[in-house]
Amino acid sequence: MIAPLRIGFVTGATPDKWARSWRDQRREPLELVPVTEPEQLDGVLDGSLDMALVRLPAETDGLHCVRLYDELPVVVASRDHLLAAADAEVTTADLADEQLVRPHASGWQPDAEQLDWPPMTERDAVETVAAGTGVVVLPMSVARLHQRKDVVTRVVTDLAPTTIALVWRIERDDEVTQTFVGVTKGRTARSSR
């Protein structure tokens, strides 16, 4: 029996199209394993995962890291919030007086004095803002995953996008690994490197 190629993926990453391509091209089984953002590298580092789709920034010393795509940052607010009347895009200046219910990965925060919010998941943050309390800035893919009828999203144009990357241990640079890297870059069974 052939051991499966185990690929971790962080919330919001979309490995399905690559998994389909893999299954069309290869006989090795592929197993997709959801991982949380705080633990996104753990499985690769301890060897329980062969590779992982992670959200940068992440500490990638000792790992290969291939950037795959960027995600736009969006602010999520209650449908009753003033932002619901805003254009499809806003800036951080538009958010200066807001309460950010979950810290933004870049360290950015509004000018207004912030309350001391308890740690919360993305889902919890969206539920909190749906109740009319504060806003949260998330990658668009995560906001879509937790979309609700009682919230709105607006792209924040002056925050840097986040990046989804594929990582794996440097010593695991075999043909199977390189083939999966090729799949993520759009190579097919008929294309050459």
C-alpha positions in Angstrom: 0.0 0.0 0.0 1.3 3.4 -1.0 1.4 6.0 1.9 -0.7 9.1 1.2 0.8 12.5 0.5 -0.5 14.4 3.5 -1.1 18.1 2.8 -2.2 20.5 5.6 -4.2 23.6 4.7 -4.9 26.7 6.8 -8.5 28.1 7.1 -9.5 29.8 3.9 -6.9 28.1 1.6 -8.6 26.2 -1.2 -6.6 23.0 -2.1 -9.5 21.2 -3.9 -8.5 22.1 -7.5 -4.9 20.9 -6.8 -6.2 17.8 -5.2 -8.3 17.0 -8.2 -5.4 17.6 -10.6 -3.2 15.3 -8.4 -5.8 12.6 -8.4 -6.1 12.9 -12.2 -2.3 12.6 -12.7 -1.0 10.3 -9.9 -1.7 7.0 -8.3 -0.4 8.0 -4.9 -3.3 8.9 -2.5 -3.6 12.4 -1.3 -4.9 13.4 2.1 -6.0 16.9 2.9 -5.7 17.9 6.6 -7.2 21.2 8.0 -4.8 23.1 10.3 -5.3 26.3 12.4 -3.2 29.3 11.6 -1.3 29.3 14.9 -0.4 25.6 14.3 0.0 25.8 10.5 3.7 24.7 10.5 3.6 22.2 13.3 2.7 19.1 11.2 5.4 19.9 8.6 8.0 20.4 11.3 7.1 17.2 13.3 6.8 15.1 10.1 3.1 14.3 10.5 2.4 16.3 7.3 4.4 16.2 4.1 3.5 19.7 3.1 1.2 22.5 4.1 -0.6 25.5 2.6 0.1 28.3 5.1 -0.7 31.9 5.4 2.4 34.2 5.5 4.0 35.6 7.4 5.3 32.4 9.0 8.7 31.3 10.2 10.0 29.2 7.3 13.6 28.6 8.3 14.5 25.1 7.3 11.6 24.9 4.9 11.1 25.4 1.2 8.4 28.1 0.7 6.6 28.7 -2.6 4.3 31.7 -2.7 1.1 30.7 -4.5 -1.4 33.6 -4.3 -2.4 36.7 -2.4 -5.6 37.3 -0.5 -7.2 40.8 -0.2 -7.9 42.1 3.3 -11.6 42.9 4.0 -13.3 44.5 7.0 -16.3 42.6 8.3 -19.0 44.6 10.1 -22.7 44.2 11.0 -25.2 44.8 8.3 -26.5 47.7 10.5 -23.0 49.3 10.7 -22.1 52.5 8.9 -19.7 50.6 6.7 -22.7 48.8 5.2 -23.5 52.1 3.4 -19.9 52.5 2.2 -18.5 51.7 -1.2 -17.1 48.3 -1.9 -13.7 49.6 -0.8 -12.5 51.5 2.3 -9.2 52.6 3.8 -7.8 52.3 7.2 -8.6 56.0 7.7 -12.3 55.0 7.3 -11.8 52.5 10.2 -9.9 55.0 12.5 -12.7 55.1 15.1 -13.6 51.4 15.1 -13.1 48.7 17.7 -11.1 45.8 16.3 -12.4 42.7 18.0 -9.5 40.6 16.9 -5.9 41.8 16.3 -4.9 42.1 12.7 -1.9 40.0 11.7 0.1 43.0 10.5 -0.2 44.8 13.8 -2.3 47.6 12.4 -5.1 48.9 14.7 -7.5 51.8 14.5 -6.6 55.1 16.1 -9.4 54.8 18.7 -8.4 53.4 22.1 -9.0 49.7 21.8 -10.8 47.5 24.3 -9.1 44.4 25.7 -10.9 41.7 23.7 -10.5 38.0 24.7 -8.8 35.8 22.1 -11.2 34.6 19.6 -11.3 32.5 16.4 -12.2 34.0 13.0 -15.7 32.5 13.4 -16.1 34.0 16.9 -15.0 37.4 15.6 -17.5 37.4 12.8 -20.3 36.4 15.3 -19.2 39.2 17.5 -19.3 41.9 14.8 -22.7 40.4 13.6 -24.1 41.3 17.0 -23.1 45.0 16.3 -19.9 45.1 18.3 -16.8 46.3 16.5 -15.3 45.1 13.3 -12.7 42.5 12.2 -10.2 42.5 9.3 -9.7 39.1 7.7 -8.4 37.7 4.5 -11.2 37.7 2.0 -11.2 33.9 1.8 -11.7 33.6 5.5 -14.5 36.2 5.5 -16.2 34.3 2.7 -15.9 31.0 4.7 -17.7 32.7 7.7 -20.1 34.8 5.6 -23.5 35.5 7.2 -26.6 37.4 6.1 -26.2 39.8 9.0 -22.7 41.1 8.1 -21.1 43.0 5.2 -17.5 43.0 3.9 -15.5 45.8 2.3 -12.0 45.5 0.8 -9.4 47.5 2.8 -7.3 49.0 0.0 -4.3 50.3 2.0 -3.6 47.1 4.0 -1.1 44.7 2.5 -2.6 41.4 1.2 -1.8 38.1 2.9 -0.1 35.4 1.0 -0.9 31.7 0.8 2.3 29.6 0.3 3.2 25.9 0.1 5.9 24.8 2.6 7.8 21.5 3.1 11.0 20.4 4.8 14.2 21.0 2.9 15.3 17.4 3.3 12.0 16.2 1.7 12.7 17.3 -1.8 11.8 14.1 -3.7 10.0 13.5 -7.0 6.5 13.2 -5.3 7.0 16.5 -3.5 8.2 18.3 -6.6 5.3 16.9 -8.6 2.8 18.3 -6.1 4.6 21.7 -6.3 4.2 21.5 -10.1 0.5 20.8 -9.7 0.1 24.0 -7.6 2.0 25.9 -10.3 -0.4 24.6 -13.0 1.8 21.9 -14.6 0.0 19.0 -16.0 1.0 15.4 -16.8 1.8 16.6 -20.3 3.8 19.7 -19.4 7.6 19.7 -18.7 9.5 21.6 -16.1 
